[in-house]
Structure formats: structure tokens, C-alpha cells
Amino acid sequence: MADWGPVIIAVVLFVVLSPGLLFQIPGRGRVVEFGNMQTSGASILVHTIIYFGLLTIFTIAIGVHIYAG
């Protein structure tokens, strides 16, 4: 049996935390901008740190497991 939990969590977080798709921290004019479809180097760095932290929490600390097959 394969454990699909980390894969599904990583894909969902990647889509949700893509800079500029839903929100961008820091924005170009404000701290948070929503749906502007633009990005910057600083926002990529911030979103990467948030992504790594949440992925670590969900896969290691909480231990989400989804078994298929």
C-alpha cells in the first residue's frame, strides 16, 4: 500500500500558496494583496517558507496518512 497523504498535501498547498494566485505576501503596494496574478522575489521567498512550514507540520508533526489500494 502506498501512502498518498504527503503527496496530496504537497499538491494542495502548492496550489493554494502559489504567489499571486489567491494572495501575495508581501504585495507590491500593501502587505497582503489578493488575486493580483503578479509576483516578486520577496513574495516567492515568503511563500516558500510558509509552504515548507505547513508541509512539515502536516506530514511529520500531525502525521497525515492516506492509503490507497
C-alpha positions as CSV (number, residue, x, y, z in Angstrom):
1,M,0.0,0.0,0.0
2,A,1.2,3.4,-0.9
3,D,0.9,6.4,1.5
4,W,-0.6,9.2,-0.6
5,G,-1.0,11.7,2.3
6,P,2.2,13.7,1.8
7,V,1.7,13.8,-1.9
8,I,-1.9,15.2,-1.7
9,I,-1.0,17.7,1.0
10,A,2.0,18.9,-1.0
11,V,-0.1,19.4,-4.2
12,V,-2.9,21.2,-2.4
13,L,-0.5,23.5,-0.5
14,F,1.4,24.2,-3.7
15,V,-1.7,25.4,-5.5
16,V,-3.1,27.4,-2.6
17,L,0.3,29.0,-1.7
18,S,1.3,30.0,-5.3
19,P,2.2,33.7,-5.0
20,G,-0.3,35.9,-6.7
21,L,-2.9,33.2,-7.3
22,L,-5.1,33.7,-4.2
23,F,-3.0,36.1,-2.2
24,Q,0.5,37.6,-2.1
25,I,2.6,38.4,1.0
26,P,4.2,41.0,0.7
27,G,2.3,42.7,-2.0
28,R,3.6,45.4,-4.3
29,G,1.5,48.2,-2.7
30,R,0.3,46.6,0.5
31,V,1.3,43.9,3.0
32,V,-1.3,41.5,1.5
33,E,-2.8,41.6,-1.9
34,F,-5.5,39.3,-3.2
35,G,-5.7,37.9,-6.7
36,N,-3.3,40.2,-8.4
37,M,-1.6,37.4,-10.5
38,Q,1.8,39.1,-10.1
39,T,4.8,38.1,-8.0
40,S,8.1,39.2,-6.7
41,G,11.3,37.7,-5.3
42,A,10.3,38.6,-1.8
43,S,6.9,37.0,-2.1
44,I,8.4,33.8,-3.5
45,L,10.7,33.6,-0.5
46,V,7.9,34.2,2.0
47,H,5.5,31.7,0.3
48,T,8.3,29.1,0.2
49,I,8.9,29.4,3.9
50,I,5.2,29.2,4.7
51,Y,4.9,26.2,2.3
52,F,7.8,24.3,3.9
53,G,6.5,25.0,7.5
54,L,2.9,23.8,6.7
55,L,4.1,20.8,4.8
56,T,6.4,19.8,7.7
57,I,3.6,20.3,10.3
58,F,1.1,18.2,8.3
59,T,3.4,15.4,7.3
60,I,5.7,15.0,10.3
61,A,4.0,16.6,13.4
62,I,0.4,15.6,12.6
63,G,1.3,12.5,10.5
64,V,-1.5,12.6,7.9
65,H,-1.7,9.3,6.1
66,I,-3.9,8.3,3.1
67,Y,-3.6,4.8,1.9
68,A,-4.9,3.6,-1.5
69,G,-5.1,0.2,-2.9
